[in-house]
Amino acid sequence: MGFILPQEDEIRGNDKPINLSDLRVNEPARILSVDGGDNLNDRLDSVGISPGVDVRLLRRGAAVVVHGEGGRFCLREEDARRITVRPLVA
């Protein structure tokens, strides 16, 4: 007897907010909020990353690579966890 595990889509759904670091590679999303204090918010604003902006996760690891309106940039995974996004239907 085994357990039937739901697929990831069934667990998460496309409308549930998640952390930027939890996106799948190449999955588009819209930034909902940044909870990183003034320093992180200012750094992200300077590269065009703020609530309402669409992004796409390009690579995972100790640093995540993200494509946004201002181009590609790297974030520490701990900073990516402070950014809440909503996955978009491709």
JONORBEL-V929118 format. One record per backbone hydrogen bond with DSSP energy under -1.0 kcal/mol. NH is the residue of the N-H (numbers start at 0). CO is the residue of the C=O. If there is no record, write none. Layout:
# JONORBEL-V929118
nh = <NH & NH>
co = <CO & CO>
This chain:
# JONORBEL-V929118
nh = <10 & 11 & 12 & 17 & 19 & 21 & 22 & 25 & 26 & 28 & 29 & 30 & 31 & 32 & 34 & 40 & 41 & 42 & 43 & 44 & 45 & 47 & 48 & 51 & 52 & 54 & 55 & 56 & 57 & 58 & 63 & 64 & 65 & 66 & 67 & 70 & 72 & 74 & 76 & 79 & 80 & 81 & 82 & 83 & 84 & 85 & 87>
co = <6 & 7 & 8 & 84 & 82 & 18 & 19 & 56 & 23 & 54 & 85 & 52 & 83 & 83 & 81 & 36 & 37 & 38 & 39 & 40 & 41 & 44 & 43 & 30 & 49 & 28 & 66 & 26 & 64 & 64 & 74 & 58 & 72 & 55 & 70 & 67 & 65 & 63 & 61 & 75 & 76 & 78 & 79 & 32 & 17 & 29 & 27>
